[in-house]
Amino acid sequence: MPTLRVNVPEVRRFMQERGWSERDLATHMDLAYSYVNRVLGLKRQPGAKFVAGALTVGMHIEDAFIIDGTKS
């Protein structure tokens, strides 16, 4: 089954370009800071709300996420 992972370096680059902290990102995504922190710390898989929030703030899905376990 395919697994969706966050491309943390790309998300951090996105944040750096805007001068955002994890707390700022969480605010702009309308998510709890603790949730964003766990996802970016690879302690939790991103859920639908994280994906929707990433798209809402202008991230491109093909840059911000990696899909593992797909057939080539």
C-alpha positions as CSV (number, residue, x, y, z in Angstrom):
1,M,0.0,0.0,0.0
2,P,1.4,3.4,-0.9
3,T,2.5,5.7,1.9
4,L,2.5,9.5,1.8
5,R,5.6,11.1,3.5
6,V,6.4,14.8,3.9
7,N,9.5,16.0,2.0
8,V,10.8,17.8,5.0
9,P,13.7,19.6,3.3
10,E,11.4,21.0,0.7
11,V,8.8,22.1,3.4
12,R,11.6,23.8,5.4
13,R,12.9,25.5,2.2
14,F,9.3,26.8,1.6
15,M,9.2,28.1,5.2
16,Q,12.6,29.7,5.0
17,E,11.7,31.6,1.9
18,R,8.8,33.1,3.8
19,G,10.6,33.6,7.1
20,W,8.2,31.2,8.8
21,S,8.8,29.1,11.9
22,E,6.9,25.9,12.4
23,R,4.5,27.8,14.6
24,D,3.9,30.3,11.7
25,L,3.4,27.4,9.3
26,A,0.8,25.8,11.6
27,T,-1.0,29.1,11.9
28,H,-1.2,29.6,8.2
29,M,-2.3,26.0,7.7
30,D,-4.9,26.4,10.5
31,L,-3.4,23.4,12.3
32,A,-2.1,22.8,15.8
33,Y,1.6,23.6,16.2
34,S,2.1,20.2,18.0
35,Y,0.7,18.4,15.0
36,V,2.9,20.2,12.5
37,N,5.9,19.7,14.7
38,R,5.3,15.9,14.9
39,V,4.8,15.6,11.1
40,L,7.9,17.6,10.3
41,G,9.8,15.7,13.0
42,L,8.7,12.4,11.3
43,K,6.9,11.2,14.4
44,R,3.6,11.3,12.7
45,Q,2.3,10.6,9.1
46,P,0.6,13.6,7.4
47,G,-3.1,13.3,7.3
48,A,-5.7,14.9,5.0
49,K,-5.7,18.1,7.1
50,F,-1.9,18.5,6.7
51,V,-2.1,17.9,3.0
52,A,-5.0,20.4,2.6
53,G,-3.1,22.9,4.7
54,A,0.0,22.6,2.6
55,L,-1.9,23.2,-0.6
56,T,-3.8,26.1,1.0
57,V,-0.5,27.9,1.8
58,G,0.8,27.4,-1.7
59,M,3.0,24.3,-1.6
60,H,3.0,22.1,-4.6
61,I,2.0,18.5,-3.8
62,E,4.8,17.1,-6.0
63,D,7.4,19.1,-4.1
64,A,6.0,18.8,-0.5
65,F,5.2,15.1,-0.5
66,I,6.8,11.8,-1.4
67,I,4.7,8.7,-2.2
68,D,6.4,5.4,-1.2
69,G,5.4,2.0,-2.3
70,T,4.0,2.7,-5.7
71,K,4.7,0.5,-8.7
72,S,7.0,1.8,-11.3
